[in-house]
Amino acid sequence: MRNLIKKIALPAVLVTGLTTAALPAAASAPVTWSRTYYCSEYTVTLRQYQDKSFSYQSRSKYGNLNLGRGTVKYTEGVRVIKFRNANTEYWVWDGTLDSRNLGTLEVYQNNRLVLQRQCHR
């Protein structure tokens, strides 16, 4: 019986540890707002936490990506939330001048635009 408990408990602890480690550090802070954008084949969810930090979660058939430590900049009157992962930057234009429900997802590698998708909420 003891061996059975050890066989069940160890994988459960490892999975819990890996899941926790994969989440952004801000995930434990209360969320102040969350927005989900549908950008063609990508579903992108942005969250702002009480401590003013941002997280980025992208889901697609190509894989999933979770990033934290987003920065905010206002460009042409529109809020742009940026995230970095090595030499790749992910920009989400949170709205447009015409509509708050539209946006744009841009991905840059080595400062070169490699993907751009129009988005809606």
C-alpha positions in Angstrom: 0.0 0.0 0.0 2.8 2.4 0.9 4.5 1.8 -2.5 1.2 2.5 -4.3 0.9 5.9 -2.4 4.4 6.8 -3.3 3.8 6.0 -7.0 0.7 8.2 -7.0 2.0 11.1 -4.9 5.3 11.7 -6.7 3.8 12.4 -10.1 1.1 14.6 -8.6 3.8 16.7 -6.8 5.9 17.0 -10.0 2.9 18.0 -12.1 1.9 20.6 -9.6 5.4 22.0 -9.4 5.8 22.2 -13.1 2.4 23.9 -13.6 3.2 26.5 -10.9 6.6 27.2 -12.4 5.2 27.7 -15.9 2.7 30.4 -14.7 3.8 34.1 -14.7 4.9 35.4 -11.3 2.0 37.9 -11.3 -0.5 35.0 -11.6 -1.0 35.0 -7.8 -1.8 38.7 -7.7 -5.5 39.7 -8.2 -6.5 40.5 -11.8 -7.8 44.0 -12.3 -8.9 43.4 -15.9 -8.7 40.8 -18.6 -9.3 41.0 -22.4 -9.3 38.2 -24.9 -8.6 39.0 -28.6 -9.3 36.7 -31.5 -6.6 37.2 -34.1 -7.2 34.8 -37.0 -5.7 31.5 -35.8 -4.5 33.0 -32.5 -6.5 33.6 -29.3 -4.7 36.1 -27.1 -5.6 37.0 -23.5 -4.1 40.0 -21.8 -4.4 40.4 -18.0 -3.4 43.3 -15.8 -2.8 42.6 -12.2 -3.3 44.7 -9.1 0.4 45.4 -9.0 0.2 47.0 -12.5 2.0 44.1 -14.2 0.7 42.4 -17.4 0.6 38.9 -18.7 0.1 37.5 -22.2 -1.4 34.1 -23.0 -1.6 32.9 -26.6 -3.4 29.7 -27.8 -3.3 28.3 -31.3 -2.9 25.1 -33.2 0.9 26.0 -33.4 1.3 25.9 -29.6 0.7 27.9 -26.5 2.7 30.7 -25.0 2.5 32.4 -21.6 4.5 35.5 -20.9 4.7 38.0 -18.0 6.3 41.4 -17.4 4.6 43.3 -20.2 5.3 46.9 -20.6 2.8 49.6 -21.8 3.3 52.4 -24.2 0.8 54.8 -25.9 1.4 55.2 -29.6 -0.9 57.4 -31.8 -3.4 57.5 -28.9 -3.6 53.7 -28.6 -2.3 51.5 -25.8 0.3 49.0 -26.9 1.3 46.2 -24.5 4.6 44.6 -25.3 6.2 41.3 -24.2 9.6 39.9 -24.8 10.8 36.3 -25.1 14.5 36.1 -26.0 14.8 37.9 -29.4 11.1 37.9 -30.1 8.7 40.7 -29.1 4.9 40.4 -29.0 2.9 43.6 -29.4 -0.8 43.8 -28.8 -2.5 47.0 -29.8 -5.3 47.3 -27.3 -7.9 48.9 -29.6 -7.7 51.2 -32.5 -8.5 54.9 -33.1 -11.8 53.7 -34.6 -12.9 51.1 -32.1 -12.0 49.8 -28.7 -13.1 46.3 -29.7 -10.5 46.0 -32.5 -6.8 45.5 -32.1 -3.6 44.2 -33.8 -1.2 41.4 -32.9 2.3 42.0 -34.1 5.3 39.7 -33.6 8.9 40.9 -34.2 12.0 38.8 -34.4 15.3 40.6 -34.2 13.3 43.9 -34.6 11.8 42.6 -37.9 8.0 42.2 -38.3 7.3 38.5 -38.9 3.6 38.3 -38.2 0.7 40.7 -38.1 -3.0 39.8 -37.5 -6.1 42.0 -37.1 -8.0 41.2 -33.9 -11.4 41.6 -32.5 -12.9 41.1 -29.0 
